[in-house]
Each structure stands twice: as structure tokens, then as C-alpha cells.
Amino acid sequence: MEPFPAAVLSPRWDILAFNRSYDALFGLESVPARNRNTMLLYFAAAGQRELWPDWAADAPRVAGQIRAAIARHGTDPEWATLLERLRRASPDFDRMWQQAGTGRYDHAPERFRHPVAGVLRLARFHLWAEPREDGLVAVGYTPADAATAVKLPRLQALSTLPAARNHELPRPGR
């Protein structure tokens, strides 16, 4: 997928694998694996909020999406653990959780303000590994404008991952 940022997520938004461009966009190599969850990063990770210039307007919708997903999974303890972590880690999320309706997923271009690459407009895509909403999903971003398309190869070069490999899931037998 290079130079497009891409990752594989679990049903609870845990980041299971990612490429160099995704690492460069979100700085994941420095994040402990236990905390590599897109929602924890979005609501609670230091410095992440500045990536989204529209965070204040979008965050209540994202909290609503989390509410809808958790409602689908009832009393599943792993979902309850994620909710508790989010509520403890982010007072903003906790406030929105108490107020949120349900959110909808959309694929509108997202604006990012990367500290080195600058403003990026990226269109998000999802590829489900199975036809159910609760399966693994590959997510990625394609450029939404020509200026961003020019910046993506440079973004990839900012990754802290070794150049010869992406962060990947262990293969069976390793």
C-alpha cells in the first residue's frame, strides 16, 4: 500500500499491523503495543489530537460510533475494558460518552495537520476481511488532493520503523 498509510485493525480498533506511512502519520512505533488502539490514540494520546484540525467538531460523532459499537456487543468484557480505558484516559471522551447519541461511519476526506509533512487531506477506506462489521478490517488513506499526493512519499520517509519491514503480525510458527 505504500506510500498510502494503511493498517489492519481488530473489531475493537486495536492496531494489529501497519505500514511505514501509517507509522509516520501517527507515530506508532513509539507507542507501546498495548496502547495501539485508534480510539485511545484519538481521545487520549499526548500529541495525537493536534493531528486533526477538526477534532472538536468530529470527536462527538466518533464517541457516538463507539457507543453504537459497544451497544452491538452487549456485555462482552473486552468491549467493557476498552470503554473503561477510554473513560479513564480521557475526560473529554467521558463527557462525550455521557452525552453521545449514536454516530455513523462515513468516508469524507479527513484533514490532518502533521508536524513535519504539514496539512494533509486524506480519504479513508475500509476493507473488511469478512462480510460482518465485527471482523478484521484493513484501513488506509488515499490522497484527497494533488498537494497531499505529492507529500505521501515524503511522509513514508519520516517513519521510525526500519526501512526493510513494516510492523506486521507474527507469522504462524514464529
C-alpha positions in Angstrom: 0.0 0.0 0.0 3.0 2.3 0.3 3.1 5.3 0.1 -0.5 5.2 1.3 -0.9 4.9 5.1 -2.6 1.6 5.9 -3.2 -0.7 8.9 -5.1 -3.8 10.0 -7.5 -3.3 12.9 -9.3 -5.6 15.2 -13.0 -5.3 15.7 -12.2 -3.0 18.8 -9.9 -0.7 16.8 -6.7 -2.3 18.1 -3.9 -1.7 15.5 -2.6 -5.1 14.6 -0.3 -4.3 11.7 0.7 -1.1 9.9 3.0 0.2 7.2 5.7 2.9 7.4 3.4 5.6 6.1 0.8 4.8 8.8 3.6 4.9 11.4 4.8 8.2 10.1 1.3 9.7 10.2 0.5 8.5 13.8 3.9 7.9 15.3 3.1 4.3 16.3 6.5 2.8 16.7 6.9 4.8 19.9 3.5 3.7 21.3 3.5 0.5 23.4 1.7 -2.3 21.6 -0.9 -2.4 24.4 -1.9 1.2 23.7 -2.1 0.9 19.9 -5.8 1.4 19.6 -7.1 4.0 17.3 -9.7 5.3 19.7 -7.3 5.5 22.6 -4.9 7.4 20.4 -7.7 9.7 19.1 -9.0 10.6 22.5 -6.1 10.2 25.0 -2.6 10.0 23.4 -0.4 13.0 24.0 0.1 15.0 20.8 -2.4 13.0 18.7 -5.2 15.4 19.0 -3.2 18.1 17.2 -3.2 15.9 14.1 -6.9 16.5 13.5 -7.7 20.2 13.0 -11.4 19.3 13.0 -11.1 17.2 16.2 -13.5 19.3 18.3 -16.3 19.0 15.7 -15.7 15.4 14.9 -15.0 13.9 18.3 -18.7 13.7 19.5 -19.5 11.8 16.3 -16.6 9.4 17.0 -17.8 8.9 20.6 -21.2 8.1 19.1 -19.7 5.5 16.8 -18.0 3.9 19.9 -21.4 3.9 21.7 -23.1 2.2 18.7 -20.3 -0.5 18.5 -20.4 -1.2 22.2 -24.2 -1.5 22.1 -23.9 -4.2 19.5 -21.5 -6.2 21.7 -23.6 -6.1 24.9 -21.7 -7.3 27.9 -18.5 -8.6 26.1 -15.8 -8.0 28.7 -13.2 -6.9 26.2 -15.5 -4.1 25.0 -16.2 -3.1 28.6 -12.5 -3.0 29.2 -12.0 -0.7 26.2 -14.8 1.6 27.4 -13.3 1.8 30.9 -9.8 2.6 29.5 -11.3 5.3 27.3 -13.3 6.9 30.1 -10.3 6.9 32.5 -7.8 8.1 29.9 -9.8 11.0 28.5 -12.1 13.3 30.5 -13.3 14.7 27.1 -14.3 11.2 26.0 -16.0 10.5 29.3 -18.1 13.7 29.0 -19.0 12.9 25.3 -19.8 9.3 26.3 -22.4 10.6 28.7 -23.9 12.9 26.1 -23.4 10.9 22.9 -26.1 9.6 20.5 -25.0 7.1 18.0 -22.6 8.0 15.3 -22.4 7.0 11.7 -19.4 5.9 9.7 -18.6 8.0 6.7 -15.7 8.2 4.2 -15.4 12.0 3.9 -11.9 13.2 3.4 -10.1 13.8 6.7 -7.8 16.7 7.4 -4.6 16.1 9.3 -2.0 18.6 10.5 1.2 16.6 10.6 4.1 18.4 12.5 6.5 17.7 9.6 4.5 17.0 6.5 2.0 19.8 7.1 -1.6 19.8 6.1 -2.8 16.5 4.5 -6.2 15.7 3.1 -6.8 12.0 3.0 -9.8 9.9 2.1 -10.2 6.9 4.4 -11.1 3.5 3.1 -12.1 0.2 4.8 -11.7 -3.3 3.5 -13.4 -5.9 5.7 -11.8 -9.4 5.9 -15.3 -10.9 6.2 -18.8 -9.6 5.4 -19.6 -8.8 9.0 -19.0 -5.5 10.7 -17.2 -7.1 13.6 -14.4 -8.8 11.6 -10.9 -7.6 11.0 -10.6 -4.5 8.8 -7.9 -3.0 6.7 -8.0 0.7 6.8 -6.0 3.2 4.8 -5.9 6.6 3.4 -5.6 7.8 -0.2 -4.8 11.4 -1.1 -7.9 13.6 -1.5 -6.0 16.3 -3.4 -2.9 16.7 -5.5 -0.9 18.5 -2.8 -1.3 15.6 -0.4 -0.4 13.1 -3.2 3.0 14.8 -3.5 3.6 14.7 0.2 2.8 11.0 0.8 6.2 9.6 -0.4 7.9 12.1 2.0 5.6 11.1 4.8 6.7 7.5 4.4 10.3 8.5 4.8 9.5 10.0 8.3 8.6 6.6 9.7 10.6 5.4 12.7 10.2 1.8 11.5 13.3 0.1 9.9 13.1 0.6 6.2 13.2 -3.1 5.3 10.0 -4.0 7.1 6.6 -2.9 8.1 5.1 -3.7 11.6 3.4 -6.9 11.0 1.5 -9.7 12.7 3.7 -12.7 13.7 3.5 -15.5 11.2 2.5 -18.9 12.4 5.4 -20.9 13.8 7.4 -17.7 14.7 
